[in-house]
Amino acid sequence: MNNQKTLTDYLQHYFGFDRFKGQQEEAVKSVMDGNNTFVLMPTGGGKSLIYQLPALLLEGTAIVISPLIALMKNQVDSIRGMHSEDKVAHFLNSSLSKAALQEVKNDVLAGSTKLLYVAPESLTKEDNIEFLKKVKISFYAIDEAHCISEWGHDFRPEYRRIRPIVDEIGNAPIIALTATATAKVQHDIQKNLGILEARVFKASFNRANLYYEIRPKVKPEAQIIRFIKQNEGKSGIIYCLSRKKVEELAETLQVNGIKALAYHAGMDAATRSGNQDKFLMEEVDVIVATIAFGMGIDKPDVRFVIHYDIPKSLEGYYQETGRAGRDGGEGQCITFYSYKDIQKLEKFMHGKPVAEQEIGKQLLLDTVSYAESAICRRIILLHYFGETYTKQNCGNCDNCLNPKEQLEASDEVVRGLKAIIEVNEKYKADHIANILIGNKTAAIKSFKHYKVKSFGAGKDHDERFWNAVFRQSMIAGLINKDIENYGLLKMTEKGHEFLKNPTSFMLVKNHEYEEEGDDVNTGGAPSGGTGGDPALFAMLKDLRKKIARKKNLPPFVIFQDPSLADMSIQYPVTLDELQKIQGVGQGKARRYGKEFVELIKNYVEENEIERPEDFIVRTIANKSKMKVFIIQSIDRKISFEDIAGSKGVEVKDIISEVEAIVNSGTRLNIDYYLNDVLDEDHQEEVFDYFREAENDSVQEALDELGEDEYSEDDIRLMRIKFMSDMGN
């Protein structure tokens, strides 16, 4: 069966391929021959076939250790799809019922199961160990083997216990597979599994079809929405570090008309796998996820991977970007980077054991140097994985397509290093930057650092410039940060050498990566009524008056002043854009919007106005959940006191929320509550007042109608009824 024809025949029979790719065939033979085997192939290189094919052909059951339940289900389904019998593959994990578990065990013992997927946690359970001792095992395959190494990007302590358990169950060849591993990680894996003599199959890490780009994290939501709209209908994944950000971003995308869903470990399993399936079935275009998503996701046509937050390690970055363009087609990898995010990640590390901090710090530093470097992204990435990329220009990354400006900074680096030495290597970068620019901060005063030679020696540059000097000196290995008191700048041998014989030092210019802009352009509409464009604002007010007369309504019912002000800043020219204006919802836009957007469109054309592009972003207030809750409660005729009580707020706050809902055009019927608070005559009196009023001021209504008769809340509630009945 070792002759070539047969292996290719089996490949054709089970997988439908007529030939192996890369080193697959050699690796398959190594497994068939019973060797311990180490396989390092980038995502999309066909790793799983290397153990799946031998498992189907060899006698016994292959035990596949895999870290994620979703991943197992995915793999089991795909193998069953190739085979006539469902029994051929099973998984063993905590999600199975007692009956299902028994069925799996019976199939395995009967010899019908060729692949048994097991989570490392399930492998350690006593009854599973006892059961596996009775099974004839063909080999153990350890998928995502980088989880073994503390230097890997996804370390799992339970992975380090695999070897002792294998010894307990019974020996068989071990196959370790991963898509990312530096030399350090590879050695760690082989050593921990006791397979240092394993046959190693290593494919190139270069994914020529992937385009890499790092962007400054300024208004990232706006940039992301624009990017997705320019790539309409394409599948993509967006990674965020926190679950909260995942949910907020998914909601923002939905509000902006993008088919997106969230995915993170905090969701219940059914929702999570449901969302994953919708992505695979193309019912949604975009998944916003924490890194929990995507391990082993076999979607070949993911066209973009966006990192909203920079990953903690280059290995993680490589793994996640590697989910784009697996079919060899286009794959855009865009990462938003701000040094503030790095500082956040550094903060997370405090309080962890020093050894772990040291590892984390080292991995982060590699990420920063990748992000801030001006040389080809591929050169850095491949060098990180121990591979040399010989071209100087890959033609498919931002640095090669738009070379960054550099300036000679040898003299500045010398000044920076001298300042570090002058304060005995006991201070952090921002403190030393302040010394150089001559800034007498409280700390500088208390340490009397305004007396050192370097004080003011760098005032020809600003603080950001000096921070960049320190960062890039760190990348070049001239200084590093102390581990014990993390952040203090320390000189290295190389740094002392540089001071003795300064050489050319090219500093990358225009990496404006530090300033994180305000997240989203919410329009910043003036709260009063002074618009951005006074001429347009006046025209909009006239139009409002005209429509109000025609409909026999007070003008404020149609649109309130802040909405007109926002229109005069944003220039919306379609009803869709109008809905993104402050205080304008779908209802308002449909009812009154047509004439307003026509006026604005003509005005923009006549005056050749360039509209702000960032306009497209529609923000979700975090209050949106609150709004839905209030609307549902009002539908169920629940009193405002009870609504407020259940949310732990005051009735006044609920009234404010309801005002906002009604002002943007949603119709609400609060009669059931009003009838409890005010009798019919009083209701009628306030309603008639607003019908004739010049404006919607509550204070003027109270002055006119008498503060002894009505409370402020009474007037506000009646104003809500008036706006809802007349305007919406």
QUILINKA-V146986 format. One record per residue. N is the residue number from 0. PSI is psi as a letter, one per 20 degrees, with the letter a starting at -180 (* if undefined). OMEGA is omega as a letter, one per 20 degrees, with the letter a starting at -180 (* if undefined). NEAR is the number of other C-alpha atoms within 10 Angstrom. Layout:
((N | PSI | OMEGA | NEAR) (N | PSI | OMEGA | NEAR))
This chain:
((0 | i | a | 8) (1 | i | a | 9) (2 | q | a | 8) (3 | g | a | 10) (4 | g | a | 10) (5 | g | a | 11) (6 | g | r | 20) (7 | h | r | 16) (8 | g | r | 15) (9 | h | r | 17) (10 | g | r | 18) (11 | g | a | 14) (12 | g | a | 13) (13 | g | a | 15) (14 | i | r | 17) (15 | j | r | 12) (16 | q | a | 13) (17 | i | r | 12) (18 | q | r | 13) (19 | q | r | 16) (20 | q | r | 10) (21 | c | a | 15) (22 | j | a | 17) (23 | g | a | 22) (24 | g | r | 18) (25 | g | a | 13) (26 | g | r | 24) (27 | g | a | 20) (28 | g | a | 17) (29 | g | r | 21) (30 | g | r | 26) (31 | h | a | 21) (32 | j | r | 13) (33 | k | r | 15) (34 | q | r | 19) (35 | p | a | 24) (36 | p | r | 24) (37 | p | a | 28) (38 | p | r | 25) (39 | n | a | 25) (40 | p | r | 22) (41 | q | r | 23) (42 | p | r | 25) (43 | i | a | 20) (44 | i | r | 19) (45 | l | a | 14) (46 | g | a | 20) (47 | h | r | 17) (48 | h | a | 17) (49 | h | r | 23) (50 | h | a | 26) (51 | g | a | 20) (52 | g | r | 19) (53 | h | a | 22) (54 | h | a | 28) (55 | h | a | 20) (56 | h | a | 14) (57 | r | r | 17) (58 | q | r | 14) (59 | a | a | 20) (60 | p | r | 24) (61 | p | r | 27) (62 | o | a | 24) (63 | o | a | 24) (64 | p | a | 26) (65 | q | a | 24) (66 | i | a | 22) (67 | p | a | 18) (68 | g | a | 18) (69 | h | a | 18) (70 | g | a | 17) (71 | g | a | 23) (72 | g | r | 14) (73 | g | a | 15) (74 | g | a | 20) (75 | g | r | 19) (76 | g | a | 13) (77 | h | r | 14) (78 | g | r | 21) (79 | h | r | 15) (80 | h | a | 13) (81 | i | a | 14) (82 | q | a | 15) (83 | h | a | 9) (84 | p | r | 12) (85 | h | a | 15) (86 | i | a | 20) (87 | h | a | 22) (88 | p | r | 26) (89 | r | r | 26) (90 | q | a | 23) (91 | o | r | 20) (92 | a | a | 18) (93 | i | a | 12) (94 | i | a | 11) (95 | q | r | 12) (96 | r | a | 10) (97 | g | a | 8) (98 | g | a | 8) (99 | h | a | 12) (100 | g | a | 16) (101 | h | a | 12) (102 | g | r | 13) (103 | g | a | 20) (104 | g | a | 18) (105 | g | a | 14) (106 | h | a | 16) (107 | g | a | 25) (108 | h | r | 16) (109 | i | r | 10) (110 | j | a | 15) (111 | i | a | 17) (112 | p | a | 23) (113 | h | r | 24) (114 | p | r | 28) (115 | o | r | 24) (116 | p | a | 25) (117 | p | r | 23) (118 | q | a | 20) (119 | h | r | 23) (120 | h | a | 16) (121 | h | a | 15) (122 | h | a | 23) (123 | i | a | 16) (124 | p | a | 11) (125 | g | a | 9) (126 | h | r | 11) (127 | h | r | 15) (128 | g | a | 17) (129 | g | a | 12) (130 | g | a | 13) (131 | h | r | 19) (132 | h | a | 14) (133 | i | a | 12) (134 | q | r | 18) (135 | o | a | 16) (136 | p | a | 23) (137 | g | r | 24) (138 | r | r | 27) (139 | p | r | 23) (140 | p | a | 28) (141 | o | a | 27) (142 | q | a | 21) (143 | l | a | 21) (144 | i | r | 31) (145 | i | r | 28) (146 | i | a | 23) (147 | h | a | 26) (148 | p | r | 24) (149 | i | r | 18) (150 | i | r | 22) (151 | r | a | 25) (152 | i | a | 23) (153 | l | a | 18) (154 | p | r | 15) (155 | o | a | 17) (156 | h | a | 13) (157 | h | r | 15) (158 | h | a | 24) (159 | i | a | 18) (160 | j | a | 17) (161 | g | a | 20) (162 | g | r | 15) (163 | h | a | 12) (164 | h | r | 16) (165 | g | r | 19) (166 | h | a | 10) (167 | g | a | 13) (168 | g | a | 18) (169 | p | a | 14) (170 | q | r | 14) (171 | r | a | 18) (172 | q | a | 19) (173 | p | r | 24) (174 | p | r | 27) (175 | p | a | 26) (176 | p | r | 24) (177 | q | r | 22) (178 | i | r | 23) (179 | p | r | 26) (180 | p | r | 28) (181 | r | r | 19) (182 | h | a | 12) (183 | g | a | 13) (184 | g | a | 21) (185 | g | a | 25) (186 | g | r | 14) (187 | g | a | 20) (188 | g | a | 27) (189 | h | a | 20) (190 | g | a | 13) (191 | h | a | 18) (192 | i | a | 22) (193 | k | r | 13) (194 | l | a | 20) (195 | h | a | 17) (196 | j | a | 12) (197 | q | r | 18) (198 | p | a | 16) (199 | p | r | 16) (200 | o | a | 17) (201 | p | r | 15) (202 | r | r | 15) (203 | q | r | 15) (204 | i | a | 25) (205 | p | r | 15) (206 | n | a | 18) (207 | h | a | 14) (208 | i | a | 16) (209 | p | r | 25) (210 | p | a | 22) (211 | p | r | 20) (212 | p | r | 17) (213 | p | r | 23) (214 | q | r | 17) (215 | q | a | 19) (216 | m | r | 26) (217 | p | a | 20) (218 | l | a | 17) (219 | h | a | 21) (220 | g | a | 21) (221 | g | a | 21) (222 | g | a | 18) (223 | g | a | 19) (224 | g | a | 20) (225 | g | a | 17) (226 | g | a | 14) (227 | h | r | 18) (228 | h | r | 14) (229 | i | a | 10) (230 | l | a | 13) (231 | p | r | 11) (232 | i | a | 15) (233 | q | r | 16) (234 | p | r | 23) (235 | r | r | 25) (236 | p | r | 27) (237 | p | a | 27) (238 | p | r | 25) (239 | q | a | 22) (240 | h | a | 17) (241 | q | r | 13) (242 | h | a | 18) (243 | g | a | 12) (244 | h | r | 18) (245 | g | a | 23) (246 | g | a | 17) (247 | g | a | 17) (248 | g | r | 24) (249 | g | a | 22) (250 | g | r | 23) (251 | g | r | 21) (252 | g | a | 24) (253 | g | a | 16) (254 | h | r | 16) (255 | k | r | 19) (256 | k | r | 13) (257 | p | a | 19) (258 | n | a | 18) (259 | q | r | 25) (260 | q | r | 24) (261 | q | r | 24) (262 | o | r | 26) (263 | r | a | 21) (264 | i | a | 13) (265 | i | a | 10) (266 | q | r | 12) (267 | q | a | 10) (268 | h | a | 14) (269 | g | r | 9) (270 | g | a | 13) (271 | g | a | 18) (272 | h | r | 15) (273 | g | r | 12) (274 | h | r | 19) (275 | g | a | 21) (276 | h | r | 14) (277 | h | r | 16) (278 | g | a | 21) (279 | h | a | 18) (280 | j | r | 11) (281 | k | r | 14) (282 | h | r | 12) (283 | q | a | 20) (284 | h | a | 21) (285 | p | r | 27) (286 | p | r | 25) (287 | p | a | 29) (288 | q | r | 26) (289 | r | a | 23) (290 | i | r | 21) (291 | i | a | 12) (292 | p | r | 23) (293 | i | r | 20) (294 | o | r | 17) (295 | j | r | 19) (296 | o | a | 15) (297 | l | r | 17) (298 | o | a | 17) (299 | h | a | 16) (300 | k | r | 19) (301 | o | a | 24) (302 | i | r | 22) (303 | q | r | 27) (304 | p | a | 27) (305 | p | r | 24) (306 | o | r | 24) (307 | h | r | 22) (308 | q | a | 20) (309 | p | a | 27) (310 | r | a | 26) (311 | i | a | 21) (312 | q | r | 22) (313 | h | r | 26) (314 | g | r | 25) (315 | g | a | 19) (316 | g | a | 20) (317 | g | a | 21) (318 | g | a | 21) (319 | g | r | 23) (320 | h | a | 25) (321 | i | r | 24) (322 | i | r | 28) (323 | q | r | 31) (324 | l | a | 25) (325 | i | a | 22) (326 | j | r | 15) (327 | i | r | 14) (328 | a | a | 14) (329 | q | r | 17) (330 | o | a | 25) (331 | p | a | 21) (332 | o | a | 27) (333 | p | a | 21) (334 | p | r | 25) (335 | p | a | 23) (336 | p | r | 27) (337 | p | a | 25) (338 | h | r | 19) (339 | h | a | 14) (340 | h | r | 17) (341 | g | r | 20) (342 | h | r | 12) (343 | g | a | 10) (344 | h | r | 18) (345 | g | r | 17) (346 | g | a | 11) (347 | h | a | 11) (348 | h | a | 17) (349 | q | r | 13) (350 | i | r | 9) (351 | r | r | 11) (352 | q | a | 9) (353 | g | a | 15) (354 | g | a | 11) (355 | h | r | 15) (356 | g | a | 19) (357 | g | r | 18) (358 | g | a | 15) (359 | h | a | 20) (360 | g | a | 21) (361 | g | a | 15) (362 | h | r | 20) (363 | g | a | 21) (364 | g | r | 21) (365 | h | a | 18) (366 | g | a | 22) (367 | g | a | 23) (368 | h | r | 17) (369 | g | a | 21) (370 | h | a | 24) (371 | i | a | 21) (372 | q | r | 18) (373 | i | a | 21) (374 | r | a | 18) (375 | p | a | 23) (376 | h | a | 23) (377 | g | a | 28) (378 | g | a | 19) (379 | g | a | 20) (380 | g | a | 22) (381 | h | r | 18) (382 | h | a | 14) (383 | h | r | 17) (384 | j | r | 19) (385 | k | a | 15) (386 | q | a | 15) (387 | p | r | 16) (388 | o | a | 17) (389 | h | a | 8) (390 | q | r | 10) (391 | h | a | 11) (392 | o | a | 17) (393 | i | r | 18) (394 | j | a | 15) (395 | k | r | 18) (396 | r | a | 21) (397 | h | a | 20) (398 | h | r | 20) (399 | h | a | 18) (400 | h | r | 12) (401 | n | a | 10) (402 | p | a | 13) (403 | q | r | 15) (404 | q | r | 12) (405 | q | r | 14) (406 | q | a | 11) (407 | p | a | 13) (408 | k | a | 16) (409 | g | a | 18) (410 | g | a | 13) (411 | g | a | 19) (412 | g | r | 24) (413 | g | r | 19) (414 | g | a | 17) (415 | g | a | 25) (416 | g | r | 24) (417 | g | a | 17) (418 | h | r | 22) (419 | g | a | 25) (420 | h | a | 15) (421 | h | r | 15) (422 | k | r | 15) (423 | k | r | 12) (424 | k | a | 18) (425 | j | a | 15) (426 | r | a | 18) (427 | r | a | 18) (428 | g | a | 21) (429 | h | r | 15) (430 | g | a | 18) (431 | h | r | 30) (432 | g | r | 28) (433 | h | r | 24) (434 | g | a | 29) (435 | h | a | 26) (436 | i | r | 19) (437 | k | a | 19) (438 | o | a | 18) (439 | m | r | 16) (440 | r | a | 13) (441 | g | a | 9) (442 | g | a | 11) (443 | h | r | 18) (444 | g | a | 12) (445 | h | r | 10) (446 | j | a | 10) (447 | k | a | 11) (448 | i | r | 21) (449 | i | r | 19) (450 | i | a | 11) (451 | q | a | 14) (452 | h | a | 13) (453 | i | a | 21) (454 | o | r | 21) (455 | j | a | 17) (456 | i | a | 17) (457 | k | a | 21) (458 | j | r | 16) (459 | i | r | 9) (460 | r | r | 13) (461 | r | a | 13) (462 | h | a | 21) (463 | h | r | 14) (464 | g | a | 16) (465 | h | r | 24) (466 | h | r | 19) (467 | h | r | 21) (468 | g | a | 23) (469 | g | a | 26) (470 | g | a | 20) (471 | h | r | 22) (472 | h | r | 19) (473 | g | r | 21) (474 | h | a | 18) (475 | i | r | 14) (476 | j | r | 14) (477 | h | r | 22) (478 | r | r | 23) (479 | r | a | 22) (480 | p | r | 22) (481 | q | a | 17) (482 | g | a | 16) (483 | g | r | 11) (484 | m | a | 13) (485 | p | r | 18) (486 | h | r | 17) (487 | p | a | 18) (488 | p | a | 24) (489 | q | r | 21) (490 | q | r | 20) (491 | r | r | 15) (492 | g | a | 10) (493 | h | a | 13) (494 | g | r | 22) (495 | h | r | 17) (496 | g | a | 12) (497 | h | a | 18) (498 | h | r | 17) (499 | g | a | 10) (500 | n | a | 9) (501 | p | r | 14) (502 | r | a | 13) (503 | p | r | 12) (504 | o | a | 20) (505 | o | a | 14) (506 | p | a | 21) (507 | p | r | 19) (508 | r | r | 15) (509 | k | r | 9) (510 | n | a | 18) (511 | m | a | 17) (512 | i | a | 19) (513 | h | a | 18) (514 | o | r | 14) (515 | o | a | 18) (516 | r | r | 13) (517 | p | a | 11) (518 | g | a | 13) (519 | q | r | 18) (520 | o | a | 17) (521 | j | r | 19) (522 | h | r | 20) (523 | l | a | 13) (524 | p | r | 22) (525 | q | a | 16) (526 | h | r | 12) (527 | d | r | 11) (528 | k | r | 16) (529 | o | a | 17) (530 | r | r | 23) (531 | g | a | 19) (532 | o | a | 15) (533 | h | a | 14) (534 | g | a | 11) (535 | g | a | 21) (536 | g | a | 22) (537 | g | r | 16) (538 | h | a | 17) (539 | h | r | 23) (540 | h | r | 17) (541 | g | a | 13) (542 | g | a | 16) (543 | g | a | 23) (544 | g | a | 17) (545 | g | a | 13) (546 | h | a | 17) (547 | g | r | 17) (548 | g | a | 12) (549 | h | a | 9) (550 | i | a | 13) (551 | l | r | 12) (552 | q | r | 19) (553 | q | a | 23) (554 | h | a | 24) (555 | i | r | 18) (556 | h | a | 24) (557 | f | r | 27) (558 | q | r | 24) (559 | r | a | 21) (560 | g | a | 22) (561 | h | r | 19) (562 | g | r | 24) (563 | g | a | 29) (564 | g | a | 29) (565 | h | r | 28) (566 | h | a | 28) (567 | i | r | 23) (568 | g | a | 23) (569 | i | a | 27) (570 | l | r | 25) (571 | p | a | 25) (572 | j | r | 21) (573 | r | r | 16) (574 | h | r | 18) (575 | g | r | 18) (576 | h | a | 19) (577 | h | a | 26) (578 | i | a | 20) (579 | i | r | 25) (580 | q | r | 26) (581 | p | r | 23) (582 | j | r | 21) (583 | o | r | 25) (584 | a | a | 20) (585 | g | a | 16) (586 | g | r | 18) (587 | g | a | 24) (588 | g | a | 24) (589 | g | a | 16) (590 | g | a | 13) (591 | i | a | 18) (592 | h | a | 21) (593 | g | a | 14) (594 | h | a | 14) (595 | g | a | 21) (596 | h | r | 22) (597 | g | r | 15) (598 | g | a | 16) (599 | g | a | 22) (600 | g | r | 16) (601 | g | a | 12) (602 | g | a | 17) (603 | g | a | 17) (604 | g | a | 10) (605 | h | a | 9) (606 | j | r | 8) (607 | l | a | 9) (608 | p | r | 11) (609 | o | a | 9) (610 | q | r | 13) (611 | p | a | 13) (612 | h | a | 11) (613 | i | a | 18) (614 | h | a | 20) (615 | i | a | 20) (616 | p | r | 24) (617 | p | a | 25) (618 | q | r | 22) (619 | p | r | 17) (620 | q | r | 12) (621 | i | a | 10) (622 | i | a | 10) (623 | h | r | 11) (624 | g | r | 10) (625 | g | a | 14) (626 | g | a | 17) (627 | g | a | 11) (628 | g | a | 14) (629 | g | a | 21) (630 | g | r | 18) (631 | h | a | 12) (632 | h | a | 15) (633 | h | r | 19) (634 | h | a | 12) (635 | j | r | 9) (636 | l | r | 14) (637 | p | a | 15) (638 | q | a | 17) (639 | h | r | 20) (640 | g | a | 14) (641 | h | r | 12) (642 | g | a | 18) (643 | g | a | 17) (644 | g | a | 12) (645 | i | r | 9) (646 | i | r | 12) (647 | k | r | 9) (648 | r | r | 12) (649 | q | r | 13) (650 | h | r | 17) (651 | g | a | 15) (652 | h | r | 12) (653 | g | r | 19) (654 | g | r | 17) (655 | g | r | 13) (656 | g | a | 17) (657 | h | r | 21) (658 | g | a | 19) (659 | g | a | 18) (660 | g | a | 22) (661 | h | a | 25) (662 | h | a | 27) (663 | j | r | 25) (664 | j | r | 25) (665 | p | a | 20) (666 | p | r | 20) (667 | q | r | 18) (668 | o | a | 15) (669 | j | a | 20) (670 | g | a | 15) (671 | h | a | 12) (672 | g | r | 16) (673 | h | a | 17) (674 | h | r | 11) (675 | h | a | 9) (676 | h | a | 14) (677 | q | r | 16) (678 | r | a | 10) (679 | g | a | 10) (680 | g | a | 9) (681 | g | r | 15) (682 | g | a | 18) (683 | h | a | 12) (684 | g | a | 12) (685 | h | a | 21) (686 | g | a | 18) (687 | h | r | 11) (688 | g | a | 15) (689 | h | r | 22) (690 | h | a | 17) (691 | i | a | 11) (692 | q | r | 16) (693 | h | a | 12) (694 | a | a | 15) (695 | k | a | 19) (696 | p | r | 13) (697 | h | a | 17) (698 | g | a | 12) (699 | h | r | 13) (700 | g | r | 21) (701 | g | r | 18) (702 | g | a | 10) (703 | g | a | 10) (704 | i | r | 16) (705 | o | a | 11) (706 | i | r | 12) (707 | h | a | 8) (708 | h | a | 9) (709 | q | r | 15) (710 | r | r | 12) (711 | g | a | 13) (712 | h | r | 14) (713 | g | a | 19) (714 | g | a | 21) (715 | g | a | 21) (716 | g | r | 22) (717 | h | r | 22) (718 | h | r | 23) (719 | g | a | 24) (720 | g | a | 22) (721 | g | a | 19) (722 | g | a | 26) (723 | g | a | 22) (724 | g | a | 14) (725 | h | a | 16) (726 | h | a | 25) (727 | * | * | 20))
